[in-house]
């Protein structure tokens, strides 16, 4: 029943590295060949409708994406097809870069999500993001009655050094912390994910089922 998963801020899935290796190829080798992750969450994919799913599809995986444009943003989930993934389209609100998918491991169902919140939002945009995320959690628990384990992966650009600190340097202040606490969720990353800051988060209601968390340098 174990599901292995990861999240990466990919900063353009289609970019090519200095040694002429496409990042798409590096991602496949690292995630699918070396580590064999069942679920791969990406933020900042930099894709748009001109890129067909077949151009970025991995063998034996299904993909679910929400694009912004070729210059920024966007999220994507690669999920092993054997997990019978089903996108929860009712949860994927227009004003949040996110994608939610239900997966099955034997007889157990759970939900994976990829979320991206861009930096430098103004107060109105920040409040819209927080309200939208609150609405998504409400839809899951009430409208869809999906009281199954939830794992939300993403780059929230929170800019905090310690998750349990006052978050004085964060655009979100303590608002995201409060939302997570009020909805009986937990945030499990407390080591820097970029520079000195915790930008990439793992939010869940099944913290007792998650083990062996590792932070890795970007590809």
Secondary structure in CASP SS format (residue, H / E / C, confidence):
PFRMAT SS
TARGET T0000
AUTHOR 0000-0000-0000
METHOD secondary structure of the structure
MODEL  1
X C 1.00
X C 1.00
X C 1.00
X C 1.00
X E 1.00
X E 1.00
X E 1.00
X E 1.00
X E 1.00
X C 1.00
X C 1.00
X C 1.00
X C 1.00
X C 1.00
X C 1.00
X E 1.00
X C 1.00
X C 1.00
X C 1.00
X C 1.00
X C 1.00
X E 1.00
X H 1.00
X H 1.00
X H 1.00
X H 1.00
X H 1.00
X H 1.00
X H 1.00
X H 1.00
X H 1.00
X H 1.00
X H 1.00
X H 1.00
X C 1.00
X C 1.00
X C 1.00
X C 1.00
X E 1.00
X E 1.00
X E 1.00
X E 1.00
X E 1.00
X C 1.00
X C 1.00
X C 1.00
X C 1.00
X C 1.00
X C 1.00
X C 1.00
X C 1.00
X C 1.00
X H 1.00
X H 1.00
X H 1.00
X C 1.00
X C 1.00
X C 1.00
X C 1.00
X C 1.00
X E 1.00
X E 1.00
X E 1.00
X E 1.00
X E 1.00
X E 1.00
X C 1.00
X C 1.00
X E 1.00
X C 1.00
X C 1.00
X E 1.00
X C 1.00
X C 1.00
X E 1.00
X E 1.00
X E 1.00
X E 1.00
X E 1.00
X E 1.00
X H 1.00
X H 1.00
X H 1.00
X C 1.00
X C 1.00
X E 1.00
X E 1.00
X C 1.00
X C 1.00
X C 1.00
X C 1.00
X C 1.00
X C 1.00
X C 1.00
X C 1.00
X C 1.00
X E 1.00
X E 1.00
X E 1.00
X E 1.00
X E 1.00
X E 1.00
X E 1.00
X E 1.00
X E 1.00
X C 1.00
X C 1.00
X E 1.00
X E 1.00
X E 1.00
X E 1.00
X E 1.00
X E 1.00
X E 1.00
X E 1.00
X E 1.00
X C 1.00
X C 1.00
X C 1.00
X C 1.00
X C 1.00
X C 1.00
X H 1.00
X H 1.00
X H 1.00
X H 1.00
X H 1.00
X H 1.00
X H 1.00
X H 1.00
X H 1.00
X H 1.00
X H 1.00
X H 1.00
X H 1.00
X H 1.00
X H 1.00
X H 1.00
X H 1.00
X H 1.00
X H 1.00
X H 1.00
X H 1.00
X C 1.00
X C 1.00
X C 1.00
X C 1.00
X C 1.00
X E 1.00
X E 1.00
X E 1.00
X E 1.00
X E 1.00
X E 1.00
X E 1.00
X E 1.00
X E 1.00
X E 1.00
X E 1.00
X E 1.00
X C 1.00
X C 1.00
X C 1.00
X C 1.00
X C 1.00
X C 1.00
X C 1.00
X C 1.00
X C 1.00
X C 1.00
X C 1.00
X C 1.00
X C 1.00
X C 1.00
X H 1.00
X H 1.00
X H 1.00
X H 1.00
X H 1.00
X H 1.00
X H 1.00
X H 1.00
X C 1.00
X C 1.00
X C 1.00
X E 1.00
X E 1.00
X C 1.00
X C 1.00
X C 1.00
X C 1.00
X C 1.00
X C 1.00
X E 1.00
X C 1.00
X C 1.00
X E 1.00
X E 1.00
X E 1.00
X E 1.00
X E 1.00
X E 1.00
X E 1.00
X E 1.00
X C 1.00
X C 1.00
X H 1.00
X H 1.00
X H 1.00
X C 1.00
X C 1.00
X C 1.00
X C 1.00
X C 1.00
X C 1.00
X C 1.00
X C 1.00
X C 1.00
X C 1.00
END
